[in-house]
Amino acid sequence: MGEWEKLIPKKIVFVLGCGGDSLEGICQRASLVKNLNPKTIIVFGGVNNLNRLFWKKKFKIFYTQLINSILETTKTICLFSLPPTRKPCKISNAKIIAANNMISDIAKINNVYFFDTYSLLLNNGTLNLAFDNGDGMHLNKEAYALISRELKKKLGY
């Protein structure tokens, strides 16, 4: 997922996801973060769950489980919204918005920071073409650079 290690200061990022991964898989590896003693943990994932059966119920369950596990490690958590999509991606922005509403609610309930990447990368109702890596879903280097600049401003890094 991007080049976070180059874009964000050390002791902030630990990438638990991998291509095609799900929230369930990330939850299974969340305990790996505890030994790293990170200053801040960024959660930016879940889009792969949106094309599964009963995604709304499972998304909320696994996202909440993930956050609860991370809260055992640090109280400084930043939940990223899912970015918008564009064709040829088959995941609709309506699903993305519904998932982002859940992420925002989970952030409020747990008193952690919510970072709206969706609005940042949106153009005319879809992912801004300048930030698309070509598949309509994944972000390019320019998108990650913009997100990291905005995040550093918000978190004061």
KEFISE-342967 format. One record per residue (C-alpha): chain; residue in three letters; x, y, z; residue number from 1. Coordinates in nm, 3 decimals, decimal comma, m for minus. Example, Ala and Ser with C-alpha at 12.3 -4.5 7.8 and 13.67 -1.06 7.14 Angstrom:
% KEFISE-342967
@chain A	res ALA	xx 1,230	yy m0,450	zz 0,780	n 1
@chain A	res SER	xx 1,367	yy m0,106	zz 0,714	n 2
% end
This chain:
% KEFISE-342967
@chain A	res MET	xx 0,000	yy 0,000	zz 0,000	n 1
@chain A	res GLY	xx 0,184	yy 0,304	zz m0,123	n 2
@chain A	res GLU	xx 0,520	yy 0,417	zz 0,006	n 3
@chain A	res TRP	xx 0,416	yy 0,513	zz 0,358	n 4
@chain A	res GLU	xx 0,755	yy 0,447	zz 0,512	n 5
@chain A	res LYS	xx 0,909	yy 0,717	zz 0,288	n 6
@chain A	res LEU	xx 0,624	yy 0,967	zz 0,330	n 7
@chain A	res ILE	xx 0,538	yy 0,956	zz 0,700	n 8
@chain A	res PRO	xx 0,786	yy 0,990	zz 0,993	n 9
@chain A	res LYS	xx 0,910	yy 0,676	zz 1,168	n 10
@chain A	res LYS	xx 0,717	yy 0,529	zz 1,458	n 11
@chain A	res ILE	xx 0,389	yy 0,605	zz 1,288	n 12
@chain A	res VAL	xx 0,333	yy 0,347	zz 1,017	n 13
@chain A	res PHE	xx 0,305	yy m0,027	zz 1,028	n 14
@chain A	res VAL	xx 0,144	yy m0,184	zz 0,723	n 15
@chain A	res LEU	xx m0,052	yy m0,498	zz 0,808	n 16
@chain A	res GLY	xx m0,238	yy m0,536	zz 0,482	n 17
@chain A	res CYS	xx m0,134	yy m0,691	zz 0,156	n 18
@chain A	res GLY	xx m0,285	yy m0,708	zz m0,191	n 19
@chain A	res GLY	xx m0,634	yy m0,860	zz m0,185	n 20
@chain A	res ASP	xx m0,635	yy m0,864	zz 0,195	n 21
@chain A	res SER	xx m0,945	yy m0,828	zz 0,410	n 22
@chain A	res LEU	xx m1,017	yy m0,677	zz 0,749	n 23
@chain A	res GLU	xx m1,028	yy m1,031	zz 0,886	n 24
@chain A	res GLY	xx m0,669	yy m1,089	zz 0,774	n 25
@chain A	res ILE	xx m0,552	yy m0,759	zz 0,918	n 26
@chain A	res CYS	xx m0,725	yy m0,840	zz 1,249	n 27
@chain A	res GLN	xx m0,535	yy m1,168	zz 1,268	n 28
@chain A	res ARG	xx m0,204	yy m0,979	zz 1,244	n 29
@chain A	res ALA	xx m0,291	yy m0,677	zz 1,460	n 30
@chain A	res SER	xx m0,110	yy m0,820	zz 1,762	n 31
@chain A	res LEU	xx 0,219	yy m0,781	zz 1,571	n 32
@chain A	res VAL	xx 0,199	yy m0,405	zz 1,628	n 33
@chain A	res LYS	xx 0,223	yy m0,429	zz 2,009	n 34
@chain A	res ASN	xx 0,598	yy m0,499	zz 2,016	n 35
@chain A	res LEU	xx 0,677	yy m0,203	zz 1,789	n 36
@chain A	res ASN	xx 0,552	yy 0,060	zz 2,036	n 37
@chain A	res PRO	xx 0,434	yy 0,294	zz 1,758	n 38
@chain A	res LYS	xx 0,356	yy 0,657	zz 1,830	n 39
@chain A	res THR	xx 0,058	yy 0,657	zz 1,592	n 40
@chain A	res ILE	xx m0,121	yy 0,382	zz 1,405	n 41
@chain A	res ILE	xx m0,292	yy 0,456	zz 1,076	n 42
@chain A	res VAL	xx m0,573	yy 0,229	zz 0,961	n 43
@chain A	res PHE	xx m0,638	yy 0,252	zz 0,588	n 44
@chain A	res GLY	xx m0,815	yy m0,057	zz 0,463	n 45
@chain A	res GLY	xx m1,134	yy m0,249	zz 0,414	n 46
@chain A	res VAL	xx m1,221	yy m0,189	zz 0,051	n 47
@chain A	res ASN	xx m1,172	yy m0,557	zz m0,033	n 48
@chain A	res ASN	xx m1,454	yy m0,641	zz 0,210	n 49
@chain A	res LEU	xx m1,712	yy m0,442	zz 0,014	n 50
@chain A	res ASN	xx m1,776	yy m0,706	zz m0,252	n 51
@chain A	res ARG	xx m1,850	yy m0,983	zz m0,004	n 52
@chain A	res LEU	xx m2,182	yy m1,118	zz 0,117	n 53
@chain A	res PHE	xx m2,321	yy m0,944	zz 0,424	n 54
@chain A	res TRP	xx m2,042	yy m0,688	zz 0,390	n 55
@chain A	res LYS	xx m2,211	yy m0,420	zz 0,603	n 56
@chain A	res LYS	xx m2,247	yy m0,639	zz 0,911	n 57
@chain A	res LYS	xx m1,906	yy m0,802	zz 0,875	n 58
@chain A	res PHE	xx m1,730	yy m0,475	zz 0,792	n 59
@chain A	res LYS	xx m1,848	yy m0,313	zz 1,114	n 60
@chain A	res ILE	xx m1,767	yy m0,621	zz 1,325	n 61
@chain A	res PHE	xx m1,413	yy m0,668	zz 1,194	n 62
@chain A	res TYR	xx m1,331	yy m0,297	zz 1,180	n 63
@chain A	res THR	xx m1,441	yy m0,259	zz 1,543	n 64
@chain A	res GLN	xx m1,243	yy m0,569	zz 1,641	n 65
@chain A	res LEU	xx m0,936	yy m0,425	zz 1,471	n 66
@chain A	res ILE	xx m0,967	yy m0,090	zz 1,648	n 67
@chain A	res ASN	xx m1,021	yy m0,256	zz 1,986	n 68
@chain A	res SER	xx m0,707	yy m0,461	zz 1,935	n 69
@chain A	res ILE	xx m0,506	yy m0,154	zz 1,836	n 70
@chain A	res LEU	xx m0,636	yy 0,047	zz 2,133	n 71
@chain A	res GLU	xx m0,453	yy m0,203	zz 2,355	n 72
@chain A	res THR	xx m0,129	yy m0,080	zz 2,193	n 73
@chain A	res THR	xx m0,174	yy 0,296	zz 2,155	n 74
@chain A	res LYS	xx m0,443	yy 0,558	zz 2,198	n 75
@chain A	res THR	xx m0,316	yy 0,758	zz 1,900	n 76
@chain A	res ILE	xx m0,501	yy 0,608	zz 1,609	n 77
@chain A	res CYS	xx m0,595	yy 0,767	zz 1,280	n 78
@chain A	res LEU	xx m0,872	yy 0,599	zz 1,082	n 79
@chain A	res PHE	xx m0,863	yy 0,684	zz 0,713	n 80
@chain A	res SER	xx m1,181	yy 0,681	zz 0,511	n 81
@chain A	res LEU	xx m1,175	yy 0,467	zz 0,202	n 82
@chain A	res PRO	xx m1,091	yy 0,665	zz m0,110	n 83
@chain A	res PRO	xx m1,342	yy 0,713	zz m0,392	n 84
@chain A	res THR	xx m1,340	yy 0,480	zz m0,691	n 85
@chain A	res ARG	xx m1,390	yy 0,526	zz m1,063	n 86
@chain A	res LYS	xx m1,450	yy 0,293	zz m1,356	n 87
@chain A	res PRO	xx m1,335	yy 0,020	zz m1,424	n 88
@chain A	res CYS	xx m1,360	yy m0,054	zz m1,050	n 89
@chain A	res LYS	xx m1,678	yy m0,246	zz m0,972	n 90
@chain A	res ILE	xx m1,708	yy m0,119	zz m0,614	n 91
@chain A	res SER	xx m1,952	yy 0,169	zz m0,616	n 92
@chain A	res ASN	xx m1,896	yy 0,497	zz m0,440	n 93
@chain A	res ALA	xx m2,230	yy 0,438	zz m0,267	n 94
@chain A	res LYS	xx m2,070	yy 0,138	zz m0,091	n 95
@chain A	res ILE	xx m1,758	yy 0,343	zz m0,019	n 96
@chain A	res ILE	xx m1,969	yy 0,618	zz 0,138	n 97
@chain A	res ALA	xx m2,162	yy 0,367	zz 0,351	n 98
@chain A	res ALA	xx m1,835	yy 0,211	zz 0,471	n 99
@chain A	res ASN	xx m1,687	yy 0,554	zz 0,542	n 100
@chain A	res ASN	xx m1,990	yy 0,643	zz 0,753	n 101
@chain A	res MET	xx m1,923	yy 0,329	zz 0,960	n 102
@chain A	res ILE	xx m1,553	yy 0,418	zz 0,993	n 103
@chain A	res SER	xx m1,643	yy 0,771	zz 1,102	n 104
@chain A	res ASP	xx m1,890	yy 0,636	zz 1,361	n 105
@chain A	res ILE	xx m1,629	yy 0,391	zz 1,494	n 106
@chain A	res ALA	xx m1,379	yy 0,679	zz 1,522	n 107
@chain A	res LYS	xx m1,628	yy 0,889	zz 1,719	n 108
@chain A	res ILE	xx m1,723	yy 0,603	zz 1,952	n 109
@chain A	res ASN	xx m1,356	yy 0,528	zz 2,025	n 110
@chain A	res ASN	xx m1,246	yy 0,892	zz 2,038	n 111
@chain A	res VAL	xx m0,984	yy 0,848	zz 1,766	n 112
@chain A	res TYR	xx m0,900	yy 1,067	zz 1,470	n 113
@chain A	res PHE	xx m1,088	yy 1,027	zz 1,139	n 114
@chain A	res PHE	xx m0,912	yy 1,144	zz 0,824	n 115
@chain A	res ASP	xx m1,135	yy 1,198	zz 0,520	n 116
@chain A	res THR	xx m0,933	yy 1,077	zz 0,222	n 117
@chain A	res TYR	xx m1,255	yy 1,036	zz 0,025	n 118
@chain A	res SER	xx m1,323	yy 1,410	zz 0,000	n 119
@chain A	res LEU	xx m0,955	yy 1,487	zz m0,051	n 120
@chain A	res LEU	xx m0,934	yy 1,264	zz m0,361	n 121
@chain A	res LEU	xx m1,282	yy 1,320	zz m0,504	n 122
@chain A	res ASN	xx m1,344	yy 1,498	zz m0,835	n 123
@chain A	res ASN	xx m1,687	yy 1,517	zz m0,999	n 124
@chain A	res GLY	xx m1,820	yy 1,225	zz m0,795	n 125
@chain A	res THR	xx m1,534	yy 0,981	zz m0,860	n 126
@chain A	res LEU	xx m1,168	yy 0,928	zz m0,780	n 127
@chain A	res ASN	xx m0,969	yy 1,212	zz m0,933	n 128
@chain A	res LEU	xx m0,801	yy 1,073	zz m1,244	n 129
@chain A	res ALA	xx m0,473	yy 1,236	zz m1,133	n 130
@chain A	res PHE	xx m0,466	yy 0,998	zz m0,832	n 131
@chain A	res ASP	xx m0,576	yy 0,674	zz m1,005	n 132
@chain A	res ASN	xx m0,313	yy 0,405	zz m1,066	n 133
@chain A	res GLY	xx m0,521	yy 0,284	zz m1,362	n 134
@chain A	res ASP	xx m0,765	yy 0,034	zz m1,210	n 135
@chain A	res GLY	xx m1,010	yy 0,286	zz m1,064	n 136
@chain A	res MET	xx m0,952	yy 0,168	zz m0,708	n 137
@chain A	res HIS	xx m0,587	yy 0,179	zz m0,609	n 138
@chain A	res LEU	xx m0,401	yy 0,503	zz m0,558	n 139
@chain A	res ASN	xx m0,083	yy 0,621	zz m0,726	n 140
@chain A	res LYS	xx 0,224	yy 0,787	zz m0,571	n 141
@chain A	res GLU	xx 0,078	yy 1,135	zz m0,614	n 142
@chain A	res ALA	xx m0,227	yy 1,040	zz m0,409	n 143
@chain A	res TYR	xx m0,016	yy 0,898	zz m0,128	n 144
@chain A	res ALA	xx 0,205	yy 1,207	zz m0,131	n 145
@chain A	res LEU	xx m0,100	yy 1,435	zz m0,102	n 146
@chain A	res ILE	xx m0,249	yy 1,224	zz 0,177	n 147
@chain A	res SER	xx 0,077	yy 1,223	zz 0,371	n 148
@chain A	res ARG	xx 0,119	yy 1,603	zz 0,338	n 149
@chain A	res GLU	xx m0,236	yy 1,663	zz 0,462	n 150
@chain A	res LEU	xx m0,200	yy 1,409	zz 0,742	n 151
@chain A	res LYS	xx 0,123	yy 1,568	zz 0,864	n 152
@chain A	res LYS	xx m0,056	yy 1,905	zz 0,879	n 153
@chain A	res LYS	xx m0,350	yy 1,760	zz 1,072	n 154
@chain A	res LEU	xx m0,137	yy 1,567	zz 1,319	n 155
@chain A	res GLY	xx 0,129	yy 1,835	zz 1,354	n 156
@chain A	res TYR	xx 0,427	yy 1,637	zz 1,218	n 157
% end
